């Protein structure tokens, strides 16, 4: 008797349905797992923090502040990881998961080692006249923390790389205005911060474009690009390593020029030797094509991304540490002030690192591939420009927007490429306007969207914080 093949087809269809259901459950469970880990971290931060300061009369405000600060740190990590890792992942130099882990480690190191200078600027300079008001100041800063965290989370959900620095500064200013009036805000200090916001992306874009031109002249336009890369790429990694070591030593131990220079020199030499050996291994058997160049540039690109992670931890951890420090000072929390400051920075760094690991993938893809297409050489210039600008600002104690700086570098590369293409085509007949628009390398729609998000962030965060103060009784 002949068996109908329909039974087998039906069985196969049923098995496929079961398999698809299992995959759907696993996919949805990943989101729930990430959310659960985030909630555990928030609860643990609040519980452990209040355990150290259990004798405070306003223990409820303290517990809520620690929880909201942990939430804000997670939001910053999810939103800002694109600044450090977007170019490297967009160029294919490093995998997403590996890059997230390495940058998360560098974020914690940057926060603990070099995060105090910018934190002091935000703590003492922005609303210094309202400090010392006790529980009222603590309530005001709790509203600012909650407003900034909510706005950043909304921006992350919308794939908009807004500035966390803008969000926090706007929220602090809005809460201060609602609580104490116009005199609560140090307007000259706010103007100086805003000036840094304007200048830093321009500086980053110019540095990125200059590095791109230099890289083309030294490596990309040479007949033997492999030999040229073997000469210059170890220099790039050596300088990046020396810069990172010098900033870390200067921030951790203070200004000791001899020790600082010696440590920078040793780390730079180690970076040079490692990169030279790695390039020698990678270039064996290659004929100098695209694959070889991608391999040769991968090591300096990853090094630049790690330096950027350190710089982000040093600068943007202040967005969490400054409000929380003001709250602790307002509540007269006891204990060693230096130890407490380090613990606050550690909390911010750990929260940002966990936010990177749990929620950072979407914006990494957006910044790395949707603004302008990045290969290894262009991504290297963006990362180096961003790291240099942010580290310089951190040494000066200036709270710049790393999102501004990173996206400014990407725009700088894109506009440089457009200028170069126009210059090369200057000897030919002019193209129609429609064709010129089609050949734009910087996608204007994303540029308008990002600029719009930047413009609305400060007033939106300020308005949300003021509303929380007025409605919630903060």
C-alpha positions, 0 to 999 in steps of 0.5 A, spaced: 500 500 500 502 506 497 503 511 503 501 518 502 507 523 502 502 528 505 503 526 512 511 527 511 509 534 509 505 535 514 510 533 520 515 537 517 510 543 517 509 542 524 516 541 526 517 548 523 512 551 527 515 548 533 522 551 531 519 558 529 515 558 536 522 556 540 525 561 536 520 567 538 520 565 545 528 565 545 528 572 542 522 575 546 526 572 552 532 576 551 529 583 551 526 580 558 532 578 560 536 585 559 530 588 562 531 584 568 538 585 569 537 592 569 532 592 574 536 588 578 542 593 578 538 599 580 535 595 586 542 593 588 545 600 587 539 603 591 540 597 597 547 597 597 548 605 597 542 606 603 546 600 607 552 605 607 548 611 609 543 608 613 543 613 619 540 619 614 534 622 616 532 622 609 533 615 607 527 615 602 530 621 598 537 617 598 534 611 596 530 614 590 536 618 588 541 612 588 535 608 584 534 614 579 542 615 578 543 607 576 537 608 571 540 614 568 547 611 568 544 605 564 540 610 559 547 613 558 550 607 556 545 605 551 545 611 548 552 613 548 556 607 546 555 609 539 560 614 540 566 610 541 564 603 538 559 606 532 565 607 527 569 601 528 563 596 528 561 600 522 567 599 518 567 591 520 574 592 524 571 589 530 565 584 532 559 587 536 559 583 542 567 583 543 567 591 542 561 592 547 565 588 552 572 592 551 569 599 551 564 597 557 571 595 561 574 602 558 568 606 561 569 604 568 576 605 568 575 612 565 570 614 570 574 611 576 581 614 574 579 621 570 572 622 572 573 627 578 574 634 574 568 634 570 564 632 575 567 638 580 565 643 574 558 640 574 557 640 581 560 647 583 559 651 577 552 650 574 548 651 581 553 653 586 548 658 589 543 653 591 547 648 594 547 647 602 539 648 602 538 641 605 533 636 603 530 641 598 536 641 594 536 633 594 529 633 592 530 638 586 536 634 584 532 628 584 527 631 579 533 633 575 535 626 575 529 623 573 527 628 567 534 626 564 533 619 565 526 619 562 528 623 556 535 619 554 531 613 554 526 616 550 531 618 545 534 611 545 528 608 543 527 613 537 534 611 535 536 618 536 543 619 538 541 625 543 546 628 548 546 626 555 550 632 557 545 636 554 539 632 557 543 632 564 545 640 564 538 642 561 534 638 567 539 641 572 537 648 570 530 646 569 529 644 576 533 649 579 529 654 575 523 651 578 525 651 585 529 657 586 528 662 580 533 665 575 538 666 581 539 658 582 543 658 575 550 660 574 548 663 567 556 665 565 558 657 567 552 655 563 554 659 557 561 657 557 558 650 557 554 651 551 560 654 548 564 648 548 558 644 545 558 649 539 566 648 538 567 641 540 563 638 534 567 643 529 574 641 532 572 634 532 570 635 524 576 639 522 581 634 526 577 628 522 578 631 516 585 633 517 587 626 519 583 623 513 587 628 508 594 626 512 592 618 512 591 619 504 597 622 503 601 618 507 598 611 506 592 610 502 595 614 495 602 610 496 604 605 491 605 600 496 600 601 501 602 595 505 609 598 506 606 605 508 601 602 513 607 598 516 611 605 517 605 609 520 600 605 523 604 603 529 606 610 530 598 611 530 597 606 535 603 608 539 601 615 540 594 613 542 597 608 547 601 614 550 595 619 550 591 614 554 597 612 559 598 620 560 591 622 561 590 616 566 596 617 570 595 625 570 588 624 572 590 619 578 596 621 581 596 629 579 601 633 575 608 629 575 611 631 568 617 626 569 613 620 571 607 622 566 612 622 560 616 616 562 609 612 563 606 615 556 613 613 553 613 606 555 606 605 553 607 608 546 613 604 545 609 597 547 603 599 542 608 601 537 612 594 537 605 590 538 602 593 532 608 592 528 608 585 529 601 584 528 601 588 521 607 584 519 603 577 521 597 580 517 601 582 511 604 576 510 602 573 503 597 579 501 598 583 495 596 589 498 588 589 496 582 592 500 582 586 504 590 587 506 588 594 508 582 593 512 586 588 516 592 593 517 587 598 519 583 594 524 588 594 530 589 602 530 582 603 529 580 598 535 585 602 539 582 608 538 575 606 540 578 603 546 581 610 548 574 613 546 571 609 551 576 611 556 574 618 554 567 617 555 567 614 561 572 620 564 567 626 561 560 623 561 560 619 568 559 626 571 552 626 568 550 621 573 556 623 579 554 630 579 547 630 581 548 624 586 554 628 589 550 634 590 544 630 593 549 626 598 552 633 600 545 636 601 543 631 605 550 631 609 552 624 608 557 622 613 564 618 611 570 619 607 569 625 602 574 622 597 572 615 598 564 617 597 566 621 591 570 614 588 564 610 590 559 615 586 564 615 580 564 607 580 557 607 580 556 611 574 561 607 571 558 600 572 551 603 570 554 606 564 558 599 562 552 595 563 547 599 559 552 599 554 552 591 554 544 591 555 542 596 550 547 599 546 547 595 539 541 599 536 545 606 536 552 603 534 549 600 528 545 607 526 551 612 527 556 607 524 552 605 518 547 610 516 550 617 517 555 616 512 558 609 509 565 608 513 570 604 511 576 602 516 580 608 514 575 613 515 572 610 521 579 610 524 580 618 523 573 619 526 575 615 532 582 619 533 578 625 532 573 624 537 578 621 542 582 627 542 577 632 543 573 629 549 580 627 552 582 634 551 576 637 554 576 632 560 583 635 562 580 642 562 574 639 566 569 641 561 563 637 560 562 636 552 557 632 549 561 626 546 555 625 542 556 632 539 563 630 538 563 623 535 557 625 530 561 631 528 567 627 526 563 623 522 560 629 518 567 632 518 569 626 514 563 626 509 564 633 508 571 632 506 569 626 501 564 631 498 569 636 497 574 632 495 570 629 489 568 636 487 575 638 486 577 632 482 571 633 478 572 640 477 575 639 470 569 636 467 562 639 465 558 641 471 553 635 473 545 637 474 543 639 481 539 633 482 545 628 480 549 633 485 544 631 490 544 624 489 551 624 490 551 627 497 555 622 501 552 625 508 545 623 508 542 630 509 535 627 512 539 624 518 543 630 519 537 634 520 534 629 524 540 629 529 541 637 529 533 637 531 534 632 537 540 636 539 536 643 539 530 640 543 534 636 548 536 642 553 529 645 553 525 638 553 529 636 559 529 643 562 521 643 561 520 636 564 524 637 570 520 643 572 514 639 571 516 634 575 518 639 581 511 643 580 507 637 579 510 632 583 512 636 589 519 635 589 
